Amino acid sequence: MGALSIRLLETSAEAHACATLLAASEPWRTLRRDHQACLRSLEDPSRERYVAYQDGHLVGCLVLNLLGPFVGYLQIVAVAPECRGSGLGSTLVAFAEARIFREHPNVFLCVSSFNHGARRLYERLGYTVVGELPDFIHAGYSEFLLRKTLGPCDTYQPAAPGA
Ligand SMILES: CC(C)(COP(=O)(O)OP(=O)(O)OC[C@H]1O[C@@H](n2cnc3c(N)ncnc32)[C@H](O)[C@@H]1OP(=O)(O)O)[C@@H](O)C(=O)NCCC(=O)NCCS
């Protein structure tokens, strides 16, 4: 396998390719997020959106929200089905953490109550459950809010610009 490259999403074709990946995959299928709904997140300019390539193939994507009260939100992480289980997802989460921790001491994310594999992965990576949102996206399912933290906001020293 060639080197992994992660960069900002640039083209509408990339956004569509990522939306196709998400809409065909859990948890979005069960949550009834179709191609259009996924595309809205991937085309939202208020989000930082990244694509991951390996050997010229799009192998994953990330959407980060660096605005709002619970700042540092990892909104979407996905790996192409044929590439899962070999460390790519962990690498994408580490990339998201490095980006967010440059400015903020917390990374937040939500995981659906039926997405046991992803929750196991996050817990292994140091995330803890800080809340449950019952019936949040779809009736009958909870979203668990997870947090990984470097410490309190008021004493946090963001990295110097350009560092
Ligand atoms: C969750 C996801 C990003 C992890 O990517 P990955 O490349 O498989 O992750 P890694 O290889 O670094 O780690 C593998 C771990 O991921 C978790 N995992 C979750 N879903 C998985 C899947 N479909 N296939 C393989 N592993 C999966 C498991 O914990 C697995 O380890 P374990 O079963 O040995 O405990 C990826 O499986 C994916 O895109 N799933 C569908 C979308 C999704 O659930 N996104 C998260 C929404 S909160």
The ligand as an SDF file (V2000), in Angstrom:
LIG
                    3D

 48 50  0  0  0  0  0  0  0  0999 V2000
  -15.3840    3.5000   12.1150 C   0  0  0  0  0  0  0  0  0  0  0  0
  -14.3470    3.5110   10.9730 C   0  0  0  0  0  0  0  0  0  0  0  0
  -14.0560    4.9400   10.5450 C   0  0  0  0  0  0  0  0  0  0  0  0
  -13.0730    2.8810   11.5100 C   0  0  0  0  0  0  0  0  0  0  0  0
  -12.1450    2.8190   10.4390 O   0  0  0  0  0  0  0  0  0  0  0  0
  -11.1660    1.5590   10.3160 P   0  0  0  0  0  0  0  0  0  0  0  0
  -10.1660    1.8850    9.2550 O   0  0  0  0  0  0  0  0  0  0  0  0
  -11.9460    0.3330   10.1770 O   0  0  0  0  0  0  0  0  0  0  0  0
  -10.4860    1.6410   11.7730 O   0  0  0  0  0  0  0  0  0  0  0  0
   -9.1820    0.9250   12.3100 P   0  0  0  0  0  0  0  0  0  0  0  0
   -8.6960   -0.1000   11.3420 O   0  0  0  0  0  0  0  0  0  0  0  0
   -8.2350    1.9700   12.7520 O   0  0  0  0  0  0  0  0  0  0  0  0
   -9.7280    0.2170   13.6110 O   0  0  0  0  0  0  0  0  0  0  0  0
  -10.5710   -0.9050   13.4830 C   0  0  0  0  0  0  0  0  0  0  0  0
  -11.6400   -0.8020   14.5090 C   0  0  0  0  0  0  0  0  0  0  0  0
  -12.6730    0.0360   14.0280 O   0  0  0  0  0  0  0  0  0  0  0  0
  -13.9200   -0.4190   14.5280 C   0  0  0  0  0  0  0  0  0  0  0  0
  -14.8400   -0.6340   13.4240 N   0  0  0  0  0  0  0  0  0  0  0  0
  -16.0450   -0.0620   13.3850 C   0  0  0  0  0  0  0  0  0  0  0  0
  -16.6810   -0.3950   12.2830 N   0  0  0  0  0  0  0  0  0  0  0  0
  -15.8650   -1.2230   11.5850 C   0  0  0  0  0  0  0  0  0  0  0  0
  -15.9780   -1.9100   10.3600 C   0  0  0  0  0  0  0  0  0  0  0  0
  -17.0880   -1.8210    9.5950 N   0  0  0  0  0  0  0  0  0  0  0  0
  -14.9540   -2.6790    9.9280 N   0  0  0  0  0  0  0  0  0  0  0  0
  -13.8260   -2.7790   10.6910 C   0  0  0  0  0  0  0  0  0  0  0  0
  -13.6640   -2.1490   11.8650 N   0  0  0  0  0  0  0  0  0  0  0  0
  -14.6810   -1.3730   12.3060 C   0  0  0  0  0  0  0  0  0  0  0  0
  -13.6220   -1.6540   15.3250 C   0  0  0  0  0  0  0  0  0  0  0  0
  -13.4840   -1.2310   16.6890 O   0  0  0  0  0  0  0  0  0  0  0  0
  -12.2950   -2.1170   14.8170 C   0  0  0  0  0  0  0  0  0  0  0  0
  -11.5140   -2.7510   15.7540 O   0  0  0  0  0  0  0  0  0  0  0  0
  -11.9050   -4.0890   16.5550 P   0  0  0  0  0  0  0  0  0  0  0  0
  -13.1200   -4.6760   15.9130 O   0  0  0  0  0  0  0  0  0  0  0  0
  -10.6900   -4.9070   16.4100 O   0  0  0  0  0  0  0  0  0  0  0  0
  -12.1610   -3.6200   17.9630 O   0  0  0  0  0  0  0  0  0  0  0  0
  -14.8160    2.6770    9.7570 C   0  0  0  0  0  0  0  0  0  0  0  0
  -15.0730    1.3720   10.1640 O   0  0  0  0  0  0  0  0  0  0  0  0
  -16.0430    3.2350    9.0790 C   0  0  0  0  0  0  0  0  0  0  0  0
  -15.9300    4.0490    8.1740 O   0  0  0  0  0  0  0  0  0  0  0  0
  -17.2260    2.7620    9.4990 N   0  0  0  0  0  0  0  0  0  0  0  0
  -18.4700    3.2470    8.9160 C   0  0  0  0  0  0  0  0  0  0  0  0
  -18.7030    4.6880    9.2790 C   0  0  0  0  0  0  0  0  0  0  0  0
  -18.7260    4.9060   10.7800 C   0  0  0  0  0  0  0  0  0  0  0  0
  -19.2320    4.1150   11.5450 O   0  0  0  0  0  0  0  0  0  0  0  0
  -18.1500    6.0450   11.1600 N   0  0  0  0  0  0  0  0  0  0  0  0
  -18.1320    6.4750   12.5430 C   0  0  0  0  0  0  0  0  0  0  0  0
  -19.3980    7.1870   12.8270 C   0  0  0  0  0  0  0  0  0  0  0  0
  -19.4110    7.7000   14.5250 S   0  0  0  0  0  0  0  0  0  0  0  0
  1  2  1  0
  2  3  1  0
  2  4  1  0
  2 36  1  0
  4  5  1  0
  5  6  1  0
  6  7  2  0
  6  8  1  0
  6  9  1  0
  9 10  1  0
 10 11  2  0
 10 12  1  0
 10 13  1  0
 13 14  1  0
 14 15  1  0
 15 16  1  0
 15 30  1  0
 16 17  1  0
 17 18  1  0
 17 28  1  0
 18 19  1  0
 18 27  1  0
 19 20  2  0
 20 21  1  0
 21 22  1  0
 21 27  2  0
 22 23  1  0
 22 24  2  0
 24 25  1  0
 25 26  2  0
 26 27  1  0
 28 29  1  0
 28 30  1  0
 30 31  1  0
 31 32  1  0
 32 33  2  0
 32 34  1  0
 32 35  1  0
 36 37  1  0
 36 38  1  0
 38 39  2  0
 38 40  1  0
 40 41  1  0
 41 42  1  0
 42 43  1  0
 43 44  2  0
 43 45  1  0
 45 46  1  0
 46 47  1  0
 47 48  1  0
M  END
$$$$
